[in-house]
Amino acid sequence: MSASTPFRTAAIARNPAWAQLLGLCPLLAVSTSVVNAAALGLASAFVLMGSNITIAVIRRGIPDFARLPSFVLVIATFTTCAMLLMQAFAFELYLRIALFVQIIVTNCMILGRVEAFASRQPVGRAFLDAAGTACGFALALLVLGAARELIGQGTLMAGMEQLIPGAQSWRLSLSEDAGGLLLASLPPGAFIIAGLVLGAGNAVLRRSGSAATGSPGENSA
């Protein structure tokens, strides 16, 4: 098995949003724009990778009766670090998504990967699994955020300077007086667009799986 397999499986075949429907609360609530989606994706990646690596390192020293409290404590520690970093370097953006950064500690996507994978695997594989899961979740966030911002506001990557200094020029607009469809920025629009995006993602995953398996005639040849 190649070293990249845990990453590829976690990011595509077992995408937390498209395939497992995990983390849908922050996915729907935060994805009103690309910058919000990117910020939550980075925070989630930081917590997931930090937690997976830490648990993989100390897993043999955690007694069975303390596994869950230990996992939650590690995840909460990295969540607090992510909050402090955002408050220090992207405070205005943090104020908009603070609640959903704070509840990363309860995200079943992160606790599930720590319990199912990191606590049973060496550090290298735990890191690849965390990186793949984080990339898959961030991809789902960014695709949904881009779709909702473009449809709802008529812009793309507006406000990216709040996350990346000097990124004012990244903003794209449909036209000078571009408006948008307000529904896309509201909760009902989040469900509608997320359903379409997740359906398209699942269709791609199924097609990829069929292509990898091959037709019966090809397999029997």
C-alpha positions in Angstrom: 0.0 0.0 0.0 1.5 3.4 -1.0 2.1 6.1 1.5 -0.3 8.4 -0.2 -3.3 5.9 0.1 -4.5 7.2 3.5 -4.4 10.8 2.2 -6.3 10.0 -1.1 -8.9 7.8 0.7 -9.6 10.4 3.4 -9.8 13.3 0.9 -11.8 11.7 -1.9 -13.4 8.3 -1.2 -14.1 9.1 2.4 -14.7 12.8 2.1 -16.2 13.9 5.4 -18.8 16.2 3.8 -19.6 14.5 0.5 -19.4 10.8 1.5 -20.1 10.8 5.3 -22.1 14.0 5.8 -20.1 15.0 8.8 -19.6 18.6 10.0 -22.7 19.8 8.2 -23.6 22.4 10.9 -20.5 24.6 10.3 -20.4 23.7 6.6 -23.9 25.3 6.1 -23.5 28.1 8.6 -20.1 29.5 7.7 -20.0 29.0 3.9 -21.6 32.3 3.0 -18.3 33.4 1.4 -15.0 32.1 0.4 -13.1 33.9 3.1 -15.3 32.5 5.9 -15.0 29.0 4.4 -11.2 29.3 4.1 -10.8 30.5 7.7 -12.9 27.6 9.1 -11.1 25.1 6.8 -7.7 26.2 8.0 -8.8 26.2 11.7 -10.3 22.7 11.3 -7.2 21.5 9.5 -4.9 22.8 12.3 -7.0 21.1 15.0 -7.4 17.8 13.1 -3.7 17.4 12.1 -2.4 18.5 15.5 -4.8 16.2 17.4 -4.1 13.2 15.1 -0.3 13.6 15.4 -0.5 14.0 19.2 -2.7 11.1 19.8 -0.6 8.9 17.5 2.5 9.8 19.5 0.9 9.2 23.0 -1.6 6.4 22.1 0.3 3.6 23.9 0.3 5.6 27.1 -3.4 6.3 27.3 -5.3 3.7 29.4 -8.5 2.3 27.9 -10.8 3.9 30.6 -9.5 7.4 29.8 -9.4 7.2 26.0 -12.4 9.5 25.2 -11.6 12.2 27.9 -8.0 12.2 26.7 -9.0 12.6 23.0 -11.4 15.4 23.9 -8.8 17.2 26.0 -6.2 17.1 23.2 -8.8 18.3 20.6 -9.9 21.1 23.0 -6.3 22.2 23.4 -5.7 22.6 19.7 -9.1 24.3 19.3 -8.1 26.9 21.9 -4.8 27.4 20.1 -6.7 28.0 16.8 -9.0 30.5 18.5 -6.1 32.4 20.0 -4.2 32.5 16.6 -7.3 33.8 14.9 -7.9 36.5 17.6 -4.3 37.6 17.2 -4.0 37.7 13.4 -7.6 37.8 12.0 -9.7 39.3 14.7 -12.4 40.8 12.5 -12.8 37.6 10.6 -12.8 35.6 13.9 -15.7 37.7 15.2 -17.9 36.5 12.3 -17.2 32.8 12.7 -16.2 32.6 16.4 -19.0 30.3 17.4 -18.1 27.7 14.8 -14.4 27.8 15.6 -15.2 27.3 19.2 -17.3 24.2 18.6 -14.6 22.5 16.5 -14.0 20.5 19.6 -17.4 18.8 19.2 -17.0 18.1 15.5 -17.6 14.4 15.1 -15.4 14.4 12.0 -12.3 15.2 14.2 -13.2 13.0 17.1 -14.1 10.2 14.7 -10.7 10.2 12.9 -8.8 10.5 16.2 -10.7 7.5 17.6 -10.9 5.3 14.5 -7.5 6.0 13.0 -4.9 8.1 14.9 -5.3 6.0 18.1 -4.4 2.8 16.2 -1.8 4.0 13.6 1.8 5.3 13.6 2.4 9.0 13.3 3.1 9.1 9.6 -0.2 7.4 8.6 -2.1 9.4 11.2 -0.7 12.6 9.6 -1.7 11.6 6.1 -5.2 10.6 7.2 -5.6 13.9 9.0 -4.3 15.9 6.0 -6.5 14.1 3.6 -9.6 14.5 5.8 -8.8 18.2 6.3 -8.3 18.8 2.6 -11.6 17.1 1.8 -13.5 19.1 4.3 -11.8 22.4 3.2 -12.6 21.6 -0.4 -16.3 21.1 0.4 -16.3 24.3 2.4 -14.6 26.3 -0.4 -16.8 25.0 -3.2 -20.0 25.7 -1.2 -18.6 29.1 -0.1 -17.7 30.1 -3.6 -21.1 29.0 -5.0 -23.1 30.9 -2.3 -20.9 34.1 -2.5 -21.1 34.2 -6.3 -24.9 33.6 -6.4 -25.8 35.5 -3.3 -23.5 38.6 -3.6 -22.2 38.6 -7.2 -18.6 38.5 -5.9 -15.8 36.0 -5.4 -13.1 36.1 -2.7 -14.3 39.4 -1.3 -12.6 40.3 2.0 -9.7 37.9 1.6 -7.4 40.6 3.0 -8.9 39.8 6.4 -7.2 36.3 6.2 -4.3 37.0 3.9 -2.7 40.5 4.1 -2.5 42.2 0.7 -5.2 40.1 -1.0 -7.5 43.0 -1.8 -6.8 42.5 -5.5 -8.2 39.0 -5.4 -11.8 40.2 -5.3 -13.8 39.4 -8.4 -17.1 40.9 -9.3 -19.6 40.0 -12.0 -20.1 43.7 -12.8 -19.7 47.1 -11.1 -23.2 47.1 -9.7 -23.4 43.3 -9.3 -26.0 42.2 -6.9 -27.1 38.7 -6.2 -29.8 36.3 -5.2 -30.4 36.9 -1.5 -31.7 33.4 -1.0 -28.3 32.0 -1.5 -26.9 33.8 1.5 -29.8 32.7 3.8 -30.2 29.3 5.5 -32.7 27.9 3.0 -30.3 28.7 0.2 -27.5 27.0 2.1 -29.5 23.8 2.2 -30.5 24.0 -1.5 -27.0 24.8 -2.8 -25.4 22.3 -0.4 -27.7 19.6 -1.7 -26.8 20.3 -5.3 -23.1 20.5 -4.5 -23.1 17.4 -2.4 -25.1 15.5 -5.0 -22.6 16.5 -7.7 -19.7 15.5 -5.5 -21.3 12.1 -4.8 -21.8 11.6 -8.5 -18.2 12.3 -9.2 -17.1 9.9 -6.5 -19.4 7.1 -7.9 -18.0 7.7 -11.4 -14.5 7.6 -10.1 -15.2 4.4 -8.3 -16.7 2.8 -11.4 -13.7 3.9 -13.5 -11.3 2.5 -11.0 -13.2 -0.9 -10.9 -13.7 -1.1 -14.6 -16.5 -2.7 -16.5 -17.2 -6.5 -16.1 -15.9 -7.1 -19.6 -12.6 -5.4 -18.9 -12.1 -7.3 -15.6 -12.7 -10.6 -17.2 -10.5 -10.0 -20.2 
